[in-house]
Amino acid sequence: MILSRIPQLVVYGCVSGSIITLGAIGLSLTYGILKFANFAHGDVMATGAFLALFFLFVLQKIGLPSTPLHPLSFGLPLIFAFVLSMLTTGGIAVAIDRVVYKRLRTTGSITLLIASVGVAFVLRNTLQFIWGPDPRYYIKKIQKSIKVPFLGIRIKPDEIFIIIIALFLVILLHLFLTRTRTGKAMRATSDNIDLAQVSGIDTENIVKWTWVIGSALAAAGGVLAGIENKFITPSLGWDMLLPIFAAVILGGIGNPYGAMVGGMIIGLSAELSTLFISTSYKPAVAFIIMIVMLLIKPKGILGEE
């Protein structure tokens, strides 16, 4: 009986892991360049999710056809809102950096960490002030799952969309980091910011790119979480923060590829744990994995010694 449930839980784990991965990559990039743990990153995800809700409302009001793109449960307005949310969230993150973080960089990582906690509270309470504490819905239609022959699993088209989009964004990021001049400069800055400056790299420009890319991916994760859960709340970012940090630590702090690995492991582990424990304990699984990794290999799976 237990073995028969594993394939279905793996599917759920891949969906959950895809969302966690997008959030973890952004957090890892930020740490790699700026060397501080951004506790506002989860609330940046929530901000992206609510911005998509705003753009969805605007696009529907101006008459963009909202007919679902079969077999998905949503149509073009949400897809356009998804892209606009990523771009806008990236811009907001740069603005926050200019106003808050840039002024505090010389004071040390602890000060930046505390400042990020303050930014998190501001973002969360702003979302709650505008949209209220109650759940908000992208889609209210309940989607039926599709049975996959021979594999004994069921999956919803929206879940396939989530996995494909997350994979696409991860591949796009890989190509950016390895094939473009800016991407290579980001990797160099992450390795040694002082040497990067001596080599003629505009590190301030790299910091901007880091905020844009990391926050845009976080926004994507927030929107995909809303598609999967069918609703969003201002506490979405807080709920996602622990799994994201666990994924970053597991994969190797500051390593975006490690964040990808860690995100999928956390997602799969949390879902497979329901074979033995209640689903309400899934967040604890991420916490336990994080502690074990810190005890066994503090640098993470792909972290450098």
Secondary structure by P-SEA (a helix, b strand, c coil): ccccaaaaaaaaaaaaaaaaaaaaaaaaaaaacccccccaaaaaaaaaaaaaaaaaaaaaaacccccccccccccaaaaaaaaaaaaaaaaaaaaaaaccccccccccaaaaaaaaaaaaaaaaaaaaaaccccccccccbbbbbbbbccccccccaaaaaaaaaaaaaaaaaaaaacccaaaaaaaaaaacaaaaaaaccaaaaaaaaaaaaaaaaaaaaaaaaaaaaccccccccccaaaaaaaaaaaaccccaaaaaaaaaaaaaaaaaacccccccaaaaaaaaaaaaaaacccccccccc
